[in-house]
Amino acid sequence: MSDSYIQNLFAERIGGRQYGKATALYKFEKIKRARRAALAAHPGAEIIDMGVGEPDEMAFPEVVETLHEEARKPENRGYSDNGDAVLKQAAARYLDRVCGVKGINPDTEVIHSIGSKAALSILPTAFINPGDYVLMTTPGYPVSGTHAKYLGGLVHNLPLTEANNFLPDLDSVPAGVLPKAKALVINYPNNPTGASATPEFYAAVVAFAKKNNLVVISDAAYAALVYEGKPLSFLATPGAKDVGVELHSCSKSFNMTGWRCGFVAGNELIVKAYGDVKDNTDSGQFLAIQHAAAYGFDHPEITAQIAAKYSRRMDALVQTLRHAGFNARKPKGSFFLYVKAPKAAAQKNGQRIEFNTAEDVSQWLITETLISTVPWDDAGAYLRFSVTFVAKDPADEQRVLGEVAQRLADVKFEFK
Ligand SMILES: Cc1ncc(COP(=O)(O)O)c(C=O)c1O
């Protein structure tokens, strides 16, 4: 079939005339295909999905109930634009009570988001001119970098390595890049490494931002999912509000991924600019959803229960993987376990296979053991396991992990 004229109209930022013609497969598509192939080869077998990046459970009944009540109110029906006071005030209370961030002004320093992904896509528009740099961590969640590039900006990647506790080395930014950098995007607890930040790191980020005139975007999508102590907010750092904003989300903290709600808080000028661009992007999240989200932020014990479940699963997963030869260590938060990928696998039947990349390992695992993981080859070869695998209760979790142990029992992984 000859190309329709539409093929010639695509913008270069999404591939121009070549849009949709690339044959290279993206990582997540490869995983999907490998799963389909594994299922076809073993009809009826159970795929153990350790790759999922979202909660396995519904929102809590009281949150659903709040949505139900709020959805019936005529005053909630219309465009919400940049939102009413309910979520803004709950956000300020949440930051104070849960994260120890004092004095956030709900009127001027908070605006809701239709999920953090939406906020990460909107914020570059407020800052990035062609040729400006965004400093991103890699491996990581790439949305702000993608949008910066859509705008003619550039991305400088800061690798997250085990040697540096998966914190970026801020001093490594080349002198040629730093003056053109406008924003630094950080994300702790981190996807995919599971690493947490420290107060010292955040203090260094504030100093670095001030010295180099940078805006800091702290993506706190996993902030409240901590296994010990209190969540650590970037905004609790002295001076943080002078340089940046933090993005909180109901998705992972309240099992509300599909609801699409969160908030951006911090520096008044950045929040205002976010609101201005947002106002030209969407018409706000349904107020009933915002109000249900506010209920969540006022009930952080929900997140504590979710985190306790992940912590229990994480203990068991760490043990299972260590037994299988992986150097797994329990992270302090998030729901991700990031482990070094093996270099080879030897099976009892005498077969031995060598791997060049984490992607090779992940493909082999799904094909041979029907265990799905997410590979990362961005800064070393690692596999991401997630404790959001489907299991209906603690006994079922044990069953699933017992199954993982059994499927890996005949494999000797080599790491050198
Ligand atoms: C690091 C990170 N930031 C943001 C998001 C998106 O969160 P939301 O559902 O709030 O858009 C995700 C989702 O996986 C994530 O991993």
The ligand as an SDF file (V2000), in Angstrom:
LIG
                    3D

 16 16  0  0  0  0  0  0  0  0999 V2000
    9.5000    6.9600   38.6500 C   0  0  0  0  0  0  0  0  0  0  0  0
    8.1020    7.1150   38.2290 C   0  0  0  0  0  0  0  0  0  0  0  0
    7.5760    8.3460   38.1340 N   0  0  0  0  0  0  0  0  0  0  0  0
    6.3110    8.5400   37.7530 C   0  0  0  0  0  0  0  0  0  0  0  0
    5.4920    7.4780   37.4390 C   0  0  0  0  0  0  0  0  0  0  0  0
    4.0960    7.7520   36.9640 C   0  0  0  0  0  0  0  0  0  0  0  0
    3.2590    7.8330   38.0360 O   0  0  0  0  0  0  0  0  0  0  0  0
    1.7480    8.3150   37.8580 P   0  0  0  0  0  0  0  0  0  0  0  0
    0.9100    7.0910   37.8420 O   0  0  0  0  0  0  0  0  0  0  0  0
    1.5140    9.1840   39.0340 O   0  0  0  0  0  0  0  0  0  0  0  0
    1.6710    9.0600   36.5810 O   0  0  0  0  0  0  0  0  0  0  0  0
    5.9850    6.1850   37.5060 C   0  0  0  0  0  0  0  0  0  0  0  0
    5.1390    5.0450   37.1330 C   0  0  0  0  0  0  0  0  0  0  0  0
    5.5390    3.9350   36.9680 O   0  0  0  0  0  0  0  0  0  0  0  0
    7.3170    5.9950   37.9200 C   0  0  0  0  0  0  0  0  0  0  0  0
    7.8480    4.7780   38.0050 O   0  0  0  0  0  0  0  0  0  0  0  0
  1  2  1  0
  2  3  1  0
  2 15  2  0
  3  4  2  0
  4  5  1  0
  5  6  1  0
  5 12  2  0
  6  7  1  0
  7  8  1  0
  8  9  2  0
  8 10  1  0
  8 11  1  0
 12 13  1  0
 12 15  1  0
 13 14  2  0
 15 16  1  0
M  END
$$$$
